[in-house]
């Protein structure tokens, strides 16, 4: 791989730190690939397995869409690519693998029918085993797992499946999971995707083909399959807080998701800098990007030690603020999901008000730099997250006095899944301008949630006519927010 295919940057919150006292500095490490996916020379073939839930609840349009997605992908594969399809209900079965004659593949996929219950772990394990059977150093290994139901057989412990996902990641197998409808095992699917370096999707059945195709396009454009980032810090500088969702480091290297063509990934850390232990008037950071154990590119950044007066008057980088704020927003989302389960609307409102206020300040700071293309990209990312939080604030205010109603409880379950997908998007850092189709899918999900909230308001107005004026006001605000996505 040519070095100019990918860029590595270190962005610091400020260009200077204090020389008279210990201070903290937020730092963002950013990997960017700006090469068009149409121009990529695909060095490695694809070893792909699609694992499909064929339990009874998948009957009809859902299974047909999944089958069509498989066939569409098969028709786009090169001769060097390997293709496997596994189905599961209470049992698991290999429908297609690389030994099946290509002339028989489509017929075998079309014969898939629904039956039985949901042994998700068995289907996933069989898919992993099939990938390992055919994997070589010349293949990128990807697994897509689709399910619409609760895992009610086999291994159902989230911690166990998460460990297996992490192990598969070290074997160079990434699993992306697709939860369909409103009754799938969200904790299992998110854990498998997160720990393996893949993406979790929450969709309605009409988007199955779109998501399968989106994941396939991403798998076809991998530039760095096993990216690792090492940050070298001088004496006197230590990491005080991980402002990211990357988890445990491997051999002192941050393990990130695969890097694709037309892609951008970044994460933040907080450093503590002790000037008494630094012998010079500057601090030099170095970052190195690896693919597995192979060094790809490195970069450096210098920060200067200055007086307190110079420190407080120095310019703050809004992009660093944005990345940090979005990480903090994911933490808020996790707490929000806990409160949704409890019906804790008062605490939800308080958290959302604080989060929206902080995000608006960062947005305004970004907006001041709008002439710079990089800032325009960041504004697009950040605005999407801010819109989601503003939507959540209006909805939580509307539902505060109706938490015990079954219709509200059902709505909250769906809201949790939408929030979970948003958190996954932020953790994967795939919400930038280079991923326009991904943004559209996420925006459609937000719009669908707002449409459900409008319908729920109509139901509440009919049941509680004395609250009609108040509910109509909230409904108007939700309609205004919905217009942003249209």
C-alpha positions, -999 to 999 in steps of 0.1 A, spaced: 0 0 0 13 34 -9 17 59 20 -1 86 1 -33 65 2 -37 73 39 -29 103 61 -22 103 99 -26 135 119 -23 146 155 -47 175 165 -42 192 198 -68 212 217 -43 241 221 -9 248 205 6 254 240 5 241 275 14 257 308 51 259 319 43 267 356 19 239 366 5 206 355 -21 210 328 -43 187 307 -45 187 269 -71 169 247 -55 153 217 -72 138 186 -55 111 164 -70 111 129 -66 86 100 -79 98 66 -82 81 33 -94 104 5 -88 81 -24 -120 73 -43 -132 38 -40 -135 37 -78 -97 42 -80 -87 16 -55 -66 -13 -66 -80 -41 -46 -49 -59 -34 -68 -86 -14 -97 -107 -24 -128 -109 -2 -137 -140 20 -173 -132 28 -199 -151 48 -235 -139 52 -253 -155 82 -291 -153 80 -318 -159 106 -344 -181 90 -366 -187 121 -403 -184 116 -405 -147 123 -383 -140 92 -409 -153 68 -422 -131 40 -406 -99 29 -377 -100 54 -363 -133 42 -369 -125 6 -350 -92 9 -321 -110 27 -320 -136 -1 -320 -109 -28 -292 -90 -10 -271 -122 -11 -277 -128 -47 -269 -92 -56 -236 -95 -38 -228 -128 -54 -233 -112 -88 -207 -85 -80 -179 -108 -68 -147 -114 -87 -133 -149 -95 -108 -146 -66 -135 -138 -40 -149 -164 -17 -186 -165 -8 -205 -184 19 -241 -183 31 -251 -198 64 -287 -200 77 -299 -208 112 -330 -215 132 -327 -240 161 -300 -256 138 -274 -241 115 -267 -251 79 -242 -241 52 -262 -232 21 -234 -220 -1 -196 -222 3 -166 -217 -21 -168 -254 -31 -204 -250 -45 -204 -246 -83 -212 -210 -92 -240 -222 -115 -258 -236 -84 -254 -206 -60 -285 -186 -69 -307 -216 -69 -295 -227 -35 -301 -192 -20 -336 -190 -35 -345 -223 -18 -340 -209 17 -372 -212 37 -382 -203 73 -385 -227 102 -378 -232 138 -366 -210 167 -334 -188 170 -300 -203 179 -281 -172 169 -248 -183 184 -248 -216 165 -253 -198 132 -226 -172 139 -201 -199 151 -207 -219 120 -201 -188 98 -168 -181 117 -157 -217 112 -165 -215 74 -145 -183 71 -115 -198 89 -117 -229 67 -110 -208 35 -91 -178 48 -57 -169 35 -33 -140 39 -46 -127 6 -82 -123 17 -101 -98 39 -125 -118 60 -160 -104 67 -192 -118 82 -226 -102 80 -251 -115 106 -288 -108 102 -315 -115 128 -350 -103 137 -356 -123 169 -346 -131 204 -318 -156 208 -336 -184 227 -313 -213 222 -275 -220 223 -251 -195 239 -270 -164 250 -245 -148 274 -235 -114 261 -200 -115 278 -192 -149 263 -202 -139 228 -183 -106 232 -151 -126 241 -156 -148 210 -160 -117 189 -128 -102 202 -109 -135 195 -123 -135 159 -110 -100 155 -75 -112 163 -80 -139 136 -88 -110 111 -125 -117 110 -149 -87 114 -186 -92 120 -212 -66 112 -247 -73 127 -281 -62 113 -310 -62 137 -343 -62 118 -376 -49 132 -383 -44 169 -378 -78 186 -342 -88 180 -315 -93 207 -300 -59 207 -273 -65 234 -260 -95 217 -258 -80 182 -241 -48 195 -216 -67 215 -206 -90 186 -202 -60 163 -183 -38 187 -158 -64 199 -151 -77 164 -146 -42 149 -178 -43 128 -209 -22 128 -243 -27 144 -273 -17 123 -309 -13 134 -333 -13 105 -368 -19 93 -373 -47 68 -375 -24 38 -338 -15 42 -323 -50 44 -308 -49 9 -295 -14 14 -275 -23 45 -262 -56 30 -250 -36 0 -235 -8 22 -215 -34 42 -204 -51 10 -191 -19 -6 -172 -12 26 -157 -47 27 -146 -43 -10 -127 -10 -3 -106 -20 27 -72 -3 26 -60 -13 61 -75 -45 75 -60 -45 110 -51 -9 119 -32 -2 151 -21 32 163 7 37 187 12 70 205 46 78 218 48 103 246 79 119 262 88 119 298 64 141 318 34 133 297 9 106 305 -26 96 294 -51 108 321 -83 97 304 -94 77 273 -120 98 255 -129 70 232 -146 37 229 -116 17 217 -113 -5 247 -82 -24 258 -50 -16 239 -31 -45 223 7 -42 229 3 -5 238 -14 1 204 -50 13 199 -70 -11 179 -94 5 155 -119 -7 129 -107 -14 93 -99 17 73 -117 19 39 -113 40 8 -129 75 12 -129 71 49 -120 90 81 -115 77 116 -105 97 147 -104 93 185 -95 115 214 -74 111 245 -67 134 274 -30 139 284 -16 152 317 16 173 312 40 180 340 65 207 330 88 199 359 97 166 342 102 182 308 137 195 301 130 215 269 105 243 261 84 220 240 66 186 240 69 163 209 42 137 203 46 109 177 18 86 163 25 56 142 -1 37 121 3 0 117 -15 -27 96 -11 -56 120 26 -55 129 37 -36 97 43 2 101 25 22 74 29 59 83 39 81 112 35 118 121 46 142 148 32 172 166 49 198 188 32 217 216 51 245 234 54 253 271 43 289 278 32 311 306 -3 309 321 -13 342 303 -3 328 269 -19 295 277 -54 309 285 -53 333 255 -43 306 230 -67 294 203 -87 263 209 -91 238 180 -129 233 175 -124 200 158 -108 186 189 -137 200 209 -161 183 185 -146 149 187 -144 150 226 -180 163 228 -193 135 206 -176 110 228 -192 126 258 -225 125 240 -221 87 236 -217 84 274 -249 105 278 -267 82 254 -257 51 275 -271 68 306 -302 78 286 -309 42 276 -307 32 313 -333 58 322 -355 48 293 -357 14 308 -367 29 342 -390 56 328 -367 83 344 -377 112 322 -367 139 348 -331 127 347 -332 122 309 -343 158 304 -316 171 327 -289 152 308 -302 162 274 -304 199 283 -268 198 295 -257 179 264 -275 201 239 -262 232 255 -226 220 253 -230 208 217 -245 241 206 -214 259 219 -191 235 200 -212 239 169 -209 277 171 -171 274 175 -170 252 144 -192 276 125 -167 304 130 -142 284 109 -167 275 81 -144 287 53 -121 257 59 -133 225 42 -123 203 71 -145 223 94 -174 221 70 -171 183 72 -170 183 109 -200 206 111 -220 181 90 -210 153 114 -217 173 145 -250 188 133 -264 153 128 -256 143 164 -270 176 177 -302 171 158 -306 137 174 -302 152 209 -327 180 202 -352 154 189 -347 134 221 -352 164 243 -386 173 228 -398 137 229 -387 132 265 -406 164 275 -437 152 257 -438 118 272 -428 127 308 -464 124 322 -473 93 303 -445 69 312 -468 41 324 -488 37 292 -480 6 272 -478 26 239 -452 48 255 -432 18 268 -433 2 233 -420 35 218 -392 37 244 -380 2 233 -377 14 197 -361 46 209 -334 26 227 -325 8 195 -322 40 176 -300 55 203 -279 23 203 -273 26 165 -263 62 170 -238 52 196 -224 26 173 -220 51 145 -201 75 168 -179 47 182 -170 36 146 -166 72 136 -183 65 103 -205 96 102 -184 118 80 -189 134 46 -172 105 28 -199 81 40 -230 99 25 -251 67 21 -245 58 57 -256 92 69 -288 89 48 -296 55 64 -291 70 99 -311 101 90 -340 80 77 -340 61 111 -342 94 130 -370 106 107 -389 73 112 -387 77 150 -401 113 148 -430 100 126 -437 74 153 -436 102 180 -462 122 160 -485 92 158 -480 86 195 -490 122 202 -522 117 182 -530 86 203 -523 106 235 -545 135 224 -574 111 219 -570 95 253 -563 127 272 -582 156 256 -575 178 286 -538 177 276 -545 183 239 -531 219 237 -498 208 254 -495 177 232 -502 196 200 -475 221 209 -450 192 213 -463 176 181 -457 209 162 -421 210 175 -415 174 164 -429 181 129 -405 211 127 -376 187 136 -388 161 111 -386 188 83 -349 188 88 -346 154 73 -369 160 43 
